[in-house]
Amino acid sequence: MYRRPRDGVGEGPHDESVRALAQTPEFEAMRGRFLDISTRRPASRRSTASATSTTTSGATPSTARGLWRRTTLEEYRKESPAWETVLDLDALGAAEKMNWVWHGADVLYPGRTRCLVSLSRGGGDAEVVREFDLTTKAFVPTALR
């Protein structure tokens, strides 16, 4: 959920600083850029790489909430790599009737077969951490929740 930015100037705990900044010639241009950035739907991806694989997460043209997917480094170097979907957030949300937003994953090394996936309800600050099996590509039913 993206919040609409405040319309006015000087409506918060930093009133004096905001008023002083608003007097500068650069203020309107900066304000416009910041409003654009803060209200734009994020399209960026998060990527990580190891010695043997690459993972990425983020929205795609066909998924609103995004995919967590992976490929080998050899495949990643190709012009059009073949990706394996690890977790589809849109499908998870539909199955659980929850608006999940990706917050990341911490993989257990050295085996890399389990991880802790961090999600938030509707994009809020509070995270739900769940154990995920990377071999079966499913949440561990009796683990953290």
N, C-alpha and C positions, 0 to 999 in steps of 0.2 A: 504494500500500500504506500503510495507516494503522497506526502502531504503537500498541500498548496502552500507556497511561501507567503509570508506576511506581506500585505500590500503597503503598509506604512513604514516609515522610518522612525526609529527611536521608540520601539514598543517592547523593549526587553531589558535585561540586566545590564546591558552595555550601552545605554542611551547616549551618554556623553561621547563615547568613541564613535558611535554611528553618526551622531550629529556632526562631529568634526570631520569625519570621512566624507559625509554628504556634501560638504562645502568645497571639496576638491574638484578640479576640472575633470578628472578621470572617473569620478564616481559613477555616472550614468552608464558609461561603457562597461565598467567592471560589473556593475549591478546587473546589467542585461546579460552579460556572459555567465555570471554566477546563477542567475535565475534559470537560464537555459540549461545549464549543467545540472542544477538541482531538481529540475522537473522532467528531464529527459529520461525515457525508459532505458535502463542500462542494457547495452548490447554487447558489452565486453565479456570476454571469456577469461577464466582463470585456468592457467596451464601449469603443469609440473612435469618434470622429466627425471628419470633415473637412468642407470646404466643400460636398462633393458626395455623400458617402456615410457610412454607419454600419456598423460591423462589431461582432459580438459572438461570444463563445466561451463554452462551458460545457456542462454536462450538461443533457439534456432528459429528459422522462418516457420517451421511447423510445430514448434513447442513454445508455449508462453512462459512456462516456468523453467524449462531447460532440461538438458541431459547431462549426466555424468558419463563420460565415455573414455575409452582407452584404445591404444594401438601400440604396436612395437615401434622402436626407434627406426628400424629399417623401413617399415611401412610409412611412418611419419615423414620421412625424407622424400617420398614420392609426391608428385604434383597433386594427386587426388588420393590421399590415404584412405584405407578402409578402416572404419571405426567400429568398435564393439560397444554397444550401449551397456553400461553397468547399472545405471539407475535412471529411470524416466520420471521426473518430478511431476509431470502432468498426470501420468498414469497412477502414480502413488497417491496424489491428491484426490483423484477421482475414486480410487479404491477405498481410501480412508476418510473421504469427505472432509478433507482438510486442505487449506491453501498453503502448502509447504513452500518455503523459500530456502534455497541452498546457502549454507554458511561455511561449508568446507568439510574436509575429512582428514583424519590423522591415521595413517596406516601403521600397523604393528610390524616392525622389522625384527628379525631378518626374513621371516617367512612370507610376509606380505599377503596373507590369506584372510586376515581380519582387519577391520578398521572401526574407528568411531566416527560416525557421520553426524554432523551438526546441522540441524534444520531449525527454522523459526516459523511460527504460525503467522502467516500474512506478512512476513518481512519485518516483524517486530524485533526489538533488541534481545528478548529472552530466547535462549536456545534450548532445543530438545536434543539430547545426545543419545544416539542409538547405535548399538553394535551391529555391524554389517559383515556378512561373509562374502568375500570377493570371489570365492570359487563358485558358490551357488547363485551369486548376485541376488541375495535376499537378506532381509534383516533377521538376526538371530532372535527367535521368538521368546526365549526365556531370559534374555540378557537385559541390559540397560534400556529403560524407557521412561 
